[in-house]
Amino acid sequence: MITLNGFTFAPGVGRGQAVVLTSRESPNEDQDSHVDRDLLIERFQRRSRGFTQRLQQIMRGSTPDGTRDLMGAAAGFLSDPDNNHAIIERISHGTPVRQSCREVLMSALAGLGGSGLEQGEQLRGLIEEFIRSLGERNEIIHPLPELKDPAVVVARDLTPAAFMCLNTDAISAVVLEGGHSSGHLGVLLRELQIPTVFGIAGATSIDDGTLLLVDANNGAVMVGPPQEILDKYERNQAISGDELDEEPPRGITVACSMGTMRELQSGNALRHGLGLLRSEFLFLGCEQEPSCEEMQQVFSRLFAKIPAHAPITARTFDFAGDKRPRFETCADDQGPLAGYGAAVSTRLLQKELRALLCALPERRITIVFPLITRHSECRCIRDLLDGEIQALKGQGIPHSECDFALMVETPAAVLTAPAFASLSSMFIIGTSSLAEYAAAPRPADNAFTPALAKMIAIACRAACNARVQVGIAGRFATRLELLPLFMRLGVTYISVDGPMVPRIITALQRSPTEVHSSFNPGLYQRVMEIDTGAELSELINSLSISE
C-alpha cells in the first residue's frame, strides 16, 4: 500500500476503482491540419468576440481619449463584417487560422489612410496581439467516461462544467493533482458530499482500475489498501446523525444552498427551503444552450420539492471565473449590461427569468442577481424582470409573484449598496467571492479578515437604513463562531450547504436572545475601527455564542 498526501477539498471518506481522466491541450490551429474546419471557425469567432469585448471594457474605463480612440478603432476593425467574412472564407478553404487573419487584417490595415504613424503602429500592434492569441494552447479537453460502478475520479484538474458531465451518483471520491480551495468546483463537491483531496503530485500516473481509499478528512489517498484497512475505515467512518427537527429562532431563516438535482435525494436537506439555488450549476454540462422550456422543467421539478411554508430563492446564471459552461455564451456588446460580470447576455437572462417565473406559478419566489456592480446595471436588470412579468400578464400566462434581490459580493457592490438597497427587497452577501476581492491581489485567506468584516458591515448598514432584509451565504456563512457577529449586524437569512443547516439551527437555538436583535450601530463602529486580525479575533470571541 502507498499513501499519498495532499489537502482537503471536501471532507469525508470514499473508496472505489480509479478512473483516470487524461487531458490534452487543444490542437494548435496553425499546425494541426486534421482539426474540423467548422470547429476552427467557431474558435476564431469566439476568440475574436472575447478580444473585442476586452477592448470595449478598456474603453469604458477611465482611459485617456487617445487610448479610447485606439481601442475603439481596433474593436471596430476586428468586428468588421467584411473582414470576418474574408477570414472565414480562407479558413473554410484550408488556410490556417493565423495565416488567414494575417492576410486579411494586415492587408486591410495597409489600405487604411488618414492615421498618424504612431497610431497606425499601435493599431497594428493590437491586431498582432490578437493574431498571436489565436495560437495559444489554452483549452483543456477531458475525455469524459460513462461511470456506472462506484469510482474514484483522478485528474489533473476539473472545471465545474466537465465535472457536471459525469455521472456524479457513481463518484465515491475525487483526487486532483491541482486545484485550489476557493474554486467553484469545491462548492459543488462539498454540496454533493463527495470526499475530495487536491494537490496530490503524480496522481494521474495511477493505473486505471486501481483500488483507492480516499480519506479526505486527513488529506490522504491510499493506493491498493489491504482489506483490514478498508474494514477499519468502514467501521470508523462517521455517519451523520444530524436531524432537522429543530426550527431556527423566530424571524431567522436558515435554508439550503444547492446547485445540483442530486441534492434532492438527500432526504431532509430542503425541508427548511431553498436558500440559494446556484442555477448555472444545473446547466453547465449542457452541450447546447438550454431553451426556456427546458429550464422551466428543471426548475419546476426542483421547486415542487420545497415545502409550502419554506422560501424559494434562486440566483440567475453566473458564468464568471471557472464556471464557464460547455455551450457558447455571448455577452452584450452594448447597453447597460455590456461587460456584465456574470457573463450573461440580456437575451439569455430574459429566457431564464421567464423560466423561473413560470416554474411554479402558485408559489412566491425570490430572484437573486449576482455580480451587479453599477447602478445602471441594477436598474436595467430590474427593468428586465418587470418587463418579463408584464409580458406574462399581457399573455395571460400564470406566473409567480417574486421579490428582487441582489448578491453583494464585490467591493463595488458594497460601496454602491445604499443605492442598490432602494431597488431591492433583500441583499445576500456572498462571502466566498467577497473574500477573494477583499484579499486581492493576494490569494484569498482562510481567515476572516478585517477588510472582509468591514465590507460585510457596510453592506449590512445600507440594508438596515433602507429596511431591506440581509442574508449571508458562502464559506464564511458556515462558521459558527461568526454567527453572533452576523446576527448583531442585522443578518436574518442564512444560506448554507445542506449538511450545515442543522448545525446552524442548533447553534442559533443555543445562543442568547440578544444575539437575534437588529443591526447594532455600536458593533458596526467597533468593526470599522479594527485594523488587525488579532483585534478582530478578540471581538469575535467576546461575542461568542454561549453553549
C-alpha positions in Angstrom: 0.0 0.0 0.0 1.2 3.5 -0.8 -0.2 6.6 0.9 -0.2 10.0 -1.0 -0.8 13.2 0.9 -2.5 16.4 -0.2 -5.1 18.9 1.0 -8.8 18.5 1.9 -11.1 19.9 -0.8 -14.3 18.3 0.5 -14.3 16.1 3.7 -15.3 12.5 4.1 -14.1 9.0 3.2 -14.7 7.2 -0.1 -13.3 4.2 -1.9 -13.6 2.7 -5.4 -11.7 1.8 -8.6 -9.6 4.6 -10.0 -10.9 6.2 -13.2 -8.1 8.4 -14.5 -9.2 11.3 -16.7 -6.3 12.1 -19.1 -6.2 15.5 -20.6 -4.5 17.1 -23.6 -4.0 20.6 -24.9 -6.2 21.7 -27.7 -4.5 21.5 -31.1 -2.6 24.4 -32.4 -4.8 25.7 -35.3 -1.8 26.7 -37.4 -0.2 23.2 -37.2 -2.9 20.6 -36.9 -4.5 20.2 -40.4 -6.8 17.5 -39.1 -8.9 19.7 -37.0 -12.5 20.2 -38.2 -12.8 23.5 -40.1 -16.1 24.4 -38.6 -14.5 24.0 -35.1 -11.6 26.3 -36.2 -14.1 28.9 -37.4 -16.0 28.6 -34.2 -12.8 29.1 -32.1 -11.8 32.1 -34.3 -15.2 33.7 -33.8 -15.1 33.1 -30.0 -11.6 34.5 -29.6 -12.5 37.5 -31.8 -15.5 38.3 -29.7 -13.6 37.9 -26.5 -10.7 40.1 -27.6 -13.2 42.8 -28.8 -15.1 42.7 -25.5 -11.8 43.2 -23.7 -11.1 46.3 -25.8 -14.6 47.6 -25.2 -14.2 47.2 -21.4 -11.0 49.2 -21.5 -12.8 51.9 -23.5 -15.5 52.2 -20.8 -12.8 52.7 -18.1 -11.1 55.9 -17.1 -8.7 56.0 -20.1 -7.3 59.0 -22.0 -9.1 60.0 -25.2 -6.3 58.8 -27.4 -6.3 55.3 -25.9 -10.1 55.1 -26.0 -10.0 56.1 -29.7 -7.3 53.4 -30.4 -9.2 50.7 -28.6 -12.4 51.7 -30.5 -10.6 51.5 -33.8 -9.2 48.1 -33.1 -12.6 46.8 -31.8 -14.3 48.1 -34.9 -11.7 46.6 -37.1 -11.9 43.1 -35.6 -15.7 43.1 -35.7 -16.0 44.4 -39.3 -18.3 42.0 -41.2 -16.2 42.2 -44.4 -13.0 41.3 -42.6 -14.7 38.4 -40.7 -16.3 37.1 -43.9 -12.9 37.1 -45.7 -11.2 35.3 -42.8 -13.9 32.6 -42.6 -13.7 32.0 -46.3 -10.0 31.4 -46.1 -10.3 29.1 -43.1 -13.1 27.1 -44.8 -10.7 26.5 -47.8 -7.9 25.1 -45.6 -5.8 28.2 -44.8 -4.5 28.1 -41.2 -6.3 30.4 -38.8 -3.5 32.8 -38.0 -2.4 33.0 -41.6 -5.9 33.8 -42.7 -6.2 36.6 -40.1 -2.8 38.0 -41.0 -3.5 38.0 -44.8 -6.9 39.8 -44.3 -6.3 42.1 -41.4 -2.8 43.3 -42.3 -3.9 43.8 -45.9 -6.8 45.9 -44.7 -4.6 47.8 -42.3 -2.2 48.7 -45.1 -5.2 50.1 -47.0 -6.2 52.5 -44.2 -5.3 56.1 -44.7 -5.5 59.2 -42.5 -4.0 57.8 -39.4 -0.9 59.2 -37.8 2.2 57.0 -38.0 2.3 56.4 -34.2 -1.4 55.5 -34.0 -1.1 53.2 -37.0 1.8 51.3 -35.4 -0.2 51.0 -32.2 -3.2 49.7 -34.0 -1.0 47.2 -35.9 0.4 46.1 -32.6 -3.1 45.4 -31.1 -4.0 43.3 -34.2 -0.8 41.4 -34.0 -1.5 40.7 -30.3 -4.9 39.3 -31.3 -3.4 37.1 -34.1 -0.8 35.7 -31.7 -3.5 34.8 -29.2 -5.2 32.5 -31.7 -2.3 30.1 -31.4 -2.4 29.7 -27.7 -3.0 26.2 -26.4 -5.3 27.1 -23.5 -8.3 24.8 -23.9 -8.1 21.6 -21.9 -10.2 18.7 -23.3 -11.2 15.8 -20.9 -12.3 12.5 -22.4 -15.3 12.0 -20.1 -16.2 8.4 -19.4 -19.6 6.9 -18.6 -19.4 6.0 -14.9 -21.5 3.1 -13.7 -19.8 1.4 -10.8 -18.5 3.3 -7.7 -15.4 5.1 -8.9 -12.7 7.5 -7.6 -12.1 10.1 -10.3 -8.5 11.1 -10.7 -7.5 14.1 -12.8 -5.0 16.9 -13.0 -7.9 19.4 -12.6 -11.5 19.7 -13.4 -13.8 22.5 -14.4 -17.3 22.6 -12.9 -18.7 22.1 -16.4 -16.6 19.0 -17.0 -17.5 17.6 -13.6 -21.2 18.0 -14.2 -20.9 16.0 -17.4 -20.0 12.9 -15.3 -22.5 10.6 -13.6 -22.0 12.1 -10.1 -24.1 9.3 -8.5 -21.3 6.9 -9.3 -18.4 9.0 -7.9 -17.4 8.0 -4.4 -14.4 10.4 -4.2 -12.2 12.7 -6.3 -8.4 13.1 -6.4 -6.8 16.0 -8.1 -3.2 16.9 -8.9 -4.0 20.6 -9.0 -7.0 22.5 -7.6 -7.4 25.4 -5.2 -9.6 25.6 -2.1 -11.6 28.7 -3.2 -12.7 27.4 -6.7 -16.3 26.7 -7.6 -15.6 23.0 -8.2 -15.1 22.8 -4.4 -18.5 24.3 -3.9 -20.1 21.5 -6.0 -18.1 18.7 -4.3 -18.9 19.9 -0.8 -22.5 20.3 -1.7 -22.7 16.8 -3.1 -20.6 15.5 -0.1 -18.1 13.8 -2.4 -14.8 13.4 -0.5 -12.0 15.1 -2.4 -8.3 15.6 -2.0 -6.3 18.1 -4.1 -2.6 18.8 -4.5 -1.7 15.1 -5.0 1.5 15.1 -7.1 1.6 12.4 -9.8 -1.9 11.2 -9.1 -2.7 10.7 -12.8 0.1 8.1 -13.1 -2.1 5.8 -11.0 -3.3 2.9 -13.2 -7.0 2.8 -14.2 -8.9 0.3 -12.1 -6.5 0.5 -9.1 -8.4 0.3 -5.8 -8.2 3.7 -3.9 -9.3 4.7 -0.4 -9.6 8.4 -0.1 -9.5 9.8 3.5 -10.3 13.4 2.7 -10.7 14.2 6.4 -6.9 13.9 6.7 -5.9 14.7 3.1 -4.7 11.2 2.4 -5.1 8.8 -0.6 -4.2 5.1 -0.1 -3.3 3.2 -3.2 -4.1 -0.5 -3.1 -5.1 -0.7 0.6 -5.4 -4.1 2.2 -8.8 -5.4 3.3 -8.1 -4.8 7.0 -7.6 -1.1 6.3 -10.8 -1.0 4.3 -12.7 -2.8 7.2 -11.2 -0.3 9.7 -12.4 2.7 7.8 -15.8 1.1 7.2 -16.2 0.7 11.0 -14.9 4.1 11.9 -16.4 6.2 9.2 -18.7 8.8 10.8 -22.3 8.7 9.7 -24.0 12.0 10.2 -26.9 11.8 12.7 -27.9 15.4 12.3 -31.7 15.8 12.1 -33.7 18.8 11.1 -36.2 18.5 13.8 -35.4 21.9 15.3 -36.6 25.2 13.9 -34.5 28.4 13.8 -35.4 31.2 16.2 -38.4 33.4 15.2 -37.5 35.9 12.5 -34.4 33.9 11.3 -34.4 31.9 8.1 -31.8 29.1 7.7 -32.1 27.2 4.4 -30.1 25.1 1.9 -27.8 26.3 -0.8 -27.7 24.0 -3.8 -26.8 23.7 -7.4 -27.5 20.1 -8.4 -30.5 17.9 -8.7 -28.7 15.2 -6.8 -29.3 17.2 -3.6 -33.0 16.2 -3.9 -32.1 12.7 -2.9 -30.5 13.8 0.4 -33.7 13.5 2.5 -34.5 16.5 4.7 -31.9 18.9 3.1 -34.6 21.1 1.6 -37.1 20.9 4.5 -36.3 24.4 5.5 -36.4 25.7 2.0 -34.2 26.6 -0.9 -31.9 29.3 0.5 -29.9 29.9 -2.7 -30.2 28.0 -5.9 -27.0 28.4 -7.9 -28.9 27.9 -11.1 -25.9 27.8 -13.5 -24.7 24.6 -12.0 -27.8 22.8 -13.2 -26.8 23.5 -16.9 -23.0 23.7 -17.0 -22.8 20.3 -18.6 -25.3 21.1 -21.4 -23.8 20.9 -24.9 -26.3 23.4 -26.2 -27.8 26.5 -24.6 -30.9 25.3 -22.8 -34.3 26.5 -24.0 -36.7 28.4 -21.8 -38.9 25.2 -21.8 -36.0 23.0 -20.7 -35.1 25.4 -17.9 -38.7 25.7 -16.8 -39.0 21.9 -16.5 -35.8 21.6 -14.3 -36.9 24.5 -12.1 -40.5 23.1 -11.7 -39.2 19.7 -10.7 -36.9 21.3 -8.1 -39.4 23.9 -6.7 -42.1 21.3 -6.3 -40.0 19.6 -3.6 -39.9 22.7 -1.4 -42.5 22.7 1.5 -45.2 25.4 1.2 -44.0 27.4 4.2 -40.4 27.5 3.1 -38.6 30.0 0.9 -37.6 29.5 -2.7 -34.7 31.7 -3.6 -32.9 31.3 -7.0 -29.8 33.1 -8.3 -29.7 33.8 -12.0 -26.8 32.5 -14.1 -23.3 33.4 -13.1 -20.7 32.1 -15.6 -17.8 34.2 -14.3 -14.4 32.7 -13.5 -14.2 28.9 -13.7 -17.9 28.4 -14.2 -17.9 28.5 -18.0 -20.5 26.2 -19.4 -19.9 23.8 -22.3 -22.2 25.7 -24.5 -21.2 29.0 -26.1 -22.2 32.1 -24.2 -22.3 35.6 -25.6 -22.4 38.8 -23.6 -24.0 42.1 -24.7 -21.8 44.2 -26.9 -23.5 47.5 -25.9 -26.0 48.9 -23.5 -26.1 48.8 -19.7 -25.2 45.1 -19.5 -22.2 45.3 -21.8 -19.3 43.9 -19.7 -21.8 42.5 -17.1 -19.6 40.5 -14.6 -21.8 37.4 -14.7 -21.1 36.9 -18.4 -24.7 36.6 -19.3 -26.4 38.3 -22.2 -29.8 40.1 -22.0 -31.3 37.5 -24.2 -30.3 34.5 -22.1 -31.2 36.4 -18.9 -34.7 37.1 -20.2 -35.1 33.4 -21.0 -34.1 32.3 -17.6 -36.3 34.9 -15.9 -39.3 33.6 -17.8 -38.5 30.0 -16.9 -38.1 30.9 -13.2 -41.4 32.9 -13.1 -43.4 30.1 -14.8 -41.8 27.1 -13.0 -44.3 27.0 -10.1 -46.9 29.8 -10.6 -48.6 29.2 -7.3 -45.5 29.9 -5.2 -43.8 33.2 -4.4 -40.1 33.2 -5.2 -37.1 35.5 -4.7 -34.9 36.0 -7.7 -31.3 37.0 -6.9 -29.0 38.7 -9.4 -25.2 38.2 -9.0 -22.2 40.4 -9.6 -24.0 43.7 -10.2 -21.5 46.5 -9.7 -23.2 49.6 -11.2 -26.4 51.4 -10.5 -27.2 51.4 -14.3 -26.8 47.6 -14.3 -29.2 47.2 -11.3 -31.8 49.4 -12.9 -31.5 47.6 -16.3 -31.9 44.2 -14.6 -34.8 45.4 -12.5 -36.5 46.6 -15.7 -35.8 43.3 -17.4 -37.6 41.4 -14.6 -40.5 43.9 -14.5 -40.7 43.6 -18.3 -41.0 39.8 -18.2 -43.7 40.0 -15.5 -45.7 42.5 -17.6 -45.3 40.3 -20.7 -46.6 37.2 -18.9 -49.5 39.2 -17.6 -50.3 40.5 -21.1 -50.2 37.0 -22.5 -52.4 35.6 -19.7 -49.6 33.1 -18.6 -49.7 32.1 -14.9 -46.5 33.1 -13.1 -45.1 33.5 -9.6 -45.1 36.7 -7.6 -41.5 37.5 -6.9 -39.1 39.6 -4.9 -36.0 41.3 -6.4 -32.7 40.6 -4.5 -29.0 41.2 -5.1 -25.8 39.3 -4.3 -23.4 41.7 -2.6 -20.0 40.0 -3.5 -17.7 42.8 -4.8 -16.3 46.0 -3.3 -18.2 47.9 -6.0 -21.5 46.4 -4.8 -20.6 47.2 -1.1 -19.8 50.8 -1.9 -23.0 51.2 -4.0 -25.1 49.3 -1.5 -27.2 52.4 -0.4 -28.3 53.0 -4.0 -28.9 49.3 -4.6 -31.0 48.9 -1.5 -33.6 51.4 -2.8 -34.3 48.9 -5.7 -34.1 45.6 -3.7 -36.1 43.6 -1.2 -33.0 41.7 0.0 -29.2 41.6 -0.1 -27.4 38.2 0.1 -23.8 38.8 1.0 -21.6 36.3 -0.9 -18.7 35.8 1.5 -16.7 33.5 -0.8 -16.4 35.9 -3.7 -16.2 38.9 -1.4 -13.2 37.3 0.5 -11.4 36.9 -2.9 -11.9 40.6 -3.8 -11.0 41.7 -0.3 -7.7 39.9 -0.4 -6.7 40.9 -4.0 -4.1 40.8 -5.4 -3.1 38.1 -2.8 -4.9 34.8 -2.8 -7.9 34.7 -0.5 -7.1 33.9 3.1 -8.9 31.2 5.0 -9.1 33.6 7.9 -11.9 36.1 8.4 -10.0 39.3 7.8 -10.7 42.9 9.0 -11.2 44.0 5.4 -13.9 41.4 4.8 -15.6 42.1 8.1 -15.8 45.8 7.3 -17.3 45.2 3.8 -19.9 43.0 5.4 -20.7 45.6 8.0 -21.0 48.4 5.4 -23.5 46.3 3.3 -25.5 45.4 6.4 -25.7 49.1 7.5 -27.0 50.0 4.0 -29.6 47.3 4.2 -30.7 48.4 7.7 -31.0 52.0 6.7 -33.3 51.0 3.8 -35.2 48.4 5.8 -34.0 45.7 3.4 -33.5 42.1 4.6 -29.9 41.0 4.6 -28.7 37.4 4.2 -25.3 35.7 4.3 -24.0 32.9 2.1 -20.7 31.3 1.0 -18.0 29.7 3.0 -17.9 32.1 6.0 -21.7 31.7 6.5 -20.9 28.2 7.8 -18.5 29.4 10.5 -20.4 29.0 13.8 -18.1 31.4 15.7 -19.1 34.2 13.3 -22.9 33.8 13.8 -23.1 36.3 16.7 -21.3 39.0 14.6 -23.6 38.4 11.6 -26.8 38.4 13.8 -25.8 41.7 15.5 -25.2 43.3 12.2 -28.8 42.5 11.2 -28.5 39.3 9.3 -31.8 37.4 9.4 -31.3 35.0 6.4 -28.6 32.3 6.3 -28.0 30.0 3.3 -25.5 27.1 3.6 -25.0 23.7 2.1 -27.5 21.0 3.3 -25.3 19.3 5.9 -24.7 22.6 7.7 -28.3 23.5 8.1 -29.0 21.6 11.3 -25.7 22.7 12.9 -26.5 26.4 12.2 -30.0 26.0 13.6 -28.7 24.2 16.7 -26.1 27.0 17.3 -28.8 29.7 17.0 -31.1 27.9 19.3 -28.4 27.8 22.0 -27.5 31.5 21.6 -28.6 34.3 23.9 -31.8 36.1 22.9 -30.0 39.4 22.4 -27.9 37.8 19.6 -31.1 37.9 17.4 -31.5 41.6 17.7 -31.4 44.0 14.7 -28.5 46.0 13.4 -26.2 47.2 16.2 -24.7 50.6 15.4 -22.2 50.3 18.2 -20.9 47.0 16.9 -20.7 48.5 13.4 -18.4 51.2 14.7 -16.2 48.8 16.6 -15.7 46.7 13.4 -14.9 49.8 11.4 -12.1 50.8 13.9 -10.4 47.4 13.8 -7.1 47.2 12.0 -5.6 43.8 12.8 -6.6 40.2 12.7 -5.9 39.9 16.4 -8.3 42.7 17.2 -11.0 41.1 15.1 -10.5 37.7 16.8 -10.8 39.4 20.2 -14.1 41.0 19.1 -15.5 37.7 17.7 -14.5 35.8 20.9 -16.3 38.4 23.0 -19.5 37.8 21.0 -19.2 34.0 21.0 -22.4 32.1 21.4 -22.8 30.5 24.8 -23.1 26.8 25.0 
